[in-house]
Amino acid sequence: MNAKPSSEIGILHLSLPQTKSMPGKYNCDPPTPRTRVGRLLWERKLRKSGRTLDSSEESEDNNRDAEYFSYDSSLSETDNGVSPNEEVLLERVDRCERPEGQPPKQRLLVVANRLPVSAVRQGVDTWQLEISVGGLVSALLGVKEFDARWIGWAGVNVQDEIGQKALTKALAEKRCIPVFLDEDIVHQYYNGYCNNILWPLFHYLGLPQEDRLATTRSFQSQFDAYKKANQMFADVVNSHYEDGDVVWCHDYHLMFLPKCLKERNNKMKVGWFLHTPFPSSEIHRMLPSRSELLRSVLAADLVGFHTYDYARHFVSACTRILGLEGTPEGVEDQGKLTRVAAFPIGIDSDRFIRALELPQVMLGVDRLDMIKGIPQKILAFEEFLEENPEWRDKVVLLQIAVPTRTDVPEYQKLTSQVHEIVGRINGRFGTLTTVPIHHLDRSLDFHALCALYAVTDVALVTSVRDGMNLVSYEFVACQDSKKGVLILSEFAGAAQSLGAGAILINPWNISEVAQSIYYALNMPAEEREKRHHHNFTHVTSHTSQEWAATFVSELNDTIVEAQLRTRQVLPLLPMQVAVERYLQSKNRLLILGFNATLTEPVNALGRSGDQIRDLEPKLRPELKEILKKICDDEKTSVVILSGSDRTILDNNFGEYNLWLAAENGMFLRRSPGAWMTTMPENLNMDWVESVKHVFEYFTERTPRSHFELRETSLVWNYKYADVEFGRLQARDMLQHLWTGPISNAAVDVVQGGRSVEVRAVGVTKGAAIDRILGEVVHHKGMRSPIDYVLCIGHFLAKDEDVYTFFEPELGAEFPARTPPRSADHVRSTIPKFPGPKSQSKAYLKKQRSLSTLERNNFGTAAWRPLINDRMSLHEGSSVLELNGENYFSCVVSRKRSNARYLLRSSNDVVTLLKDLAKSSSS
């Protein structure tokens, strides 16, 4: 484990949780509140009330624990001095009968790189299990709300089947399940990719210069081993998974695991938690595998971090590297939301408080690591002694450096460096009776550690980068009598929680740290009391038990919310049904969008080279022949309905026998033919020039943005700009527009994913459909009604009225998201015409210009007034004879829409049109 809140301390104990009440399988009364915060507060209250047992119940529970956790001689005391008797070992086996009516405990599968025990082989089929150290084990100390299993590597290479079976059986008694990794996988996956690439990167440590070329050469093989190891973990999880289980994946070793699990079972509840910092996107983007790792983590339902900063960096990386949408809830990708939140870890504070009551000899600890800032700490202490000679024989710095990774050259170098600095300072300031720095390269007994904490006046935590660092928590828990002062690095995750009561320092600023030491030693008692009270309250209320229970509660809650959202996600278009209905119909209308529908899939990130190519979208080459076959079918009328201007549509569709509707249907022409305008005659465009100046200004100050000047609208696009900066600029632009140029203008402001469009009021694709449809019917001289409509597009929300235009009865305000079961005729907004028995003629009213607008530059075109014209149809006919089963509205690549169906991408559009073309040919 590398979260190591307590890996520096050598604490081990694991008891695991009791179920929270959940909908469905884990129901209980009374019902949970409806809001997220309400539910979580309710869960927390239940957990707290469940822990306040009366003395008889608590005594009975302790006796039961003693029965279940009798001392196992196969577990020896580790070199960190952790007594198996004290630690209650590893499992809480709930063998007693559960009271009738009490819901079963929810199963929790904790998946981490290492098991909480290490295995030592004693014979062919005999294993000795030794307690491991690690922050995750310590964090789950005493949590009893779940029926838990721990899945991980036992730290040993076991190749023979007999040894594997024997070890599996021994671990099963401790509720542990082994993952067997061979030496090559461990070397490449753990020592290579995890510890030489991910760990330094996540802690903002660059690779040594001389190692970079070798690392680059071996990177791919290490990454392949990383993925293979993660798949091996997934295989073990799948073999032990039961419906309703919660799978909690931990740390950077298993970033690929959520994806592996979800690919096998999409309904599995999967959470992932990182125990190290997550770096800024600028650091993370250095990884060649950056996108794969992020997408794999996003397969989880809930992603947790120790601090908000780490969560924010993760969301930013997903936004900047993957081009996804970051929301206050997390990261959204095509309607699938991965919740991202901060869950500050805690400790079992009661255990430390109880330890102070035992009369034992005691000492203290700090893990020797690149990130712990030990050299900085010692140098700051040296400066303190230089500046304050009166303290030289009154203060001692006791530094315990627990050896770690002793076979790694960088750590050997760090050890030598620390020893050299300590020797120099002691030689400079030491006397026959005083030694200013006591430095020990060893680990500590738990009670010795507590004693050290209890007698310490000032704790100095100078991590240069630390995921959390629970040493600060443990110090506070043991200081209820002494009220010692905590000096804490602002680069430790704990600074987010204990910063108000601690003295925050920048460990790289040696003078600042030295001054903080002086201030802490001279701090008035009243201030020490206040600072300690603040931190002690936090440590004792934000325990490890609460951390684990809250994460699982959030995960369960996230699953419920995801299920509710899934009900709103559109179903995929049943292509075979759409094609069959197409074949059976006599008069078809196809309304097709252009951008992101008939063009190549949109590159959300705008990589170099894409911007110029995408500024003028192109019809996908494979669609040219397909579209021609469909357009040449006499039974089919095709309309390309786009927000693009006329020139772009001319360049792409000039040779096809179809209708082109440019600028959201405001311009229309039959190809080949002349353009006509369908704009209302009272359309006011006086606002254009002032808005144009605003768009020019924001384009100049937003690199890689651009704007399009159309004849009925203006569009500012920041798709290729820095995402976060672009959003800030868009927000600034909107405020400026509403308070200035368009404050009194009859315009609509339409916000896209990464665009802002200003258009005249009433200019929407849906509003243009009736006029377009009138032209189509008039030109074709239809004698039979349209009995099949297929509408496909990736339209802005403002233009989604095009999907609801043909909807039966419900109208635009109440879109039918799923196809009607009956074959009742659609009541369109297009009027029906009387049958043969009627003596009167009926007319379809529409608006169109009587002359063609020249394709001039914007601002020089002659805006022609429109007149009401009347067009007669063959008596007895109607425009539409459309039943619900013959109407298919499809949105492309957006799971929430007013359309009935979803097509994942323009690739699906190609497939559908190809099938329609085949049926047209036949």
Helices and strands as residue ranges (DSSP letters): G 24-26, H 36-51, H 55-68, H 84-87, E 107-114, E 117-121, E 127-131, H 135-139, E 147-153, H 161-172, E 176-178, H 183-185, I 186-198, H 199-202, G 209-211, H 212-240, E 246-250, G 252-254, H 257-264, E 269-273, H 281-284, H 290-298, E 302-305, H 308-322, E 325-326, E 330-333, E 336-342, H 349-355, E 366-367, H 374-387, G 389-391, E 397-402, H 409-429, E 437-440, H 446-455, E 458-461, H 471-477, E 485-489, H 495-498, E 503-505, H 510-521, H 525-541, H 544-566, H 575-584, E 588-592, H 610-615, H 623-631, E 636-641, H 646-653, E 658-662, E 667-671, E 676-677, H 688-701, E 706-709, E 713-717, H 723-739, E 747-751, E 755-760, H 765-780, E 788-793, G 797-799, H 801-804, E 843-848, E 867-872, G 884-886, E 887-892, E 901-903, H 906-921
